């Protein structure tokens, strides 16, 4: 699990404890823009992310209740990742980051 900022009185630090690891925001971006995604979809869209890192980020986001895994095929078992309501509530945050990046990035 990721290291915590250990600043429980700061809402920004608490938010970063959930979504602040490298690749996490881009995983959420893909889910917002493309809808449910499979592991290989993330690997294709995020050039440079190691499979073990991708797996760790997905597990962290799932443990935090931001995404959920759903079985879409039983034989063989295959999974898709979906945003939860908690994850969907990050939409305005991602939109603001996009606007900031368009203007200053």
MONOR-V920644 format. One record per run of one state. SS is the DSSP state (@ for helix, = for strand, . for the rest). FROM is the first residue (numbers start at 1). LEN is the number of residues. If there is no record, write none. Layout:
((SS FROM LEN) (SS FROM LEN))
//
This chain:
((. 1 10) (@ 11 9) (. 20 4) (@ 24 11) (. 35 2) (= 37 1) (. 38 1) (@ 39 7) (. 46 5) (@ 51 13) (. 64 3) (= 67 8) (. 75 2) (= 77 7) (. 84 1) (@ 85 4) (. 89 2) (@ 91 14) (. 105 1))
//
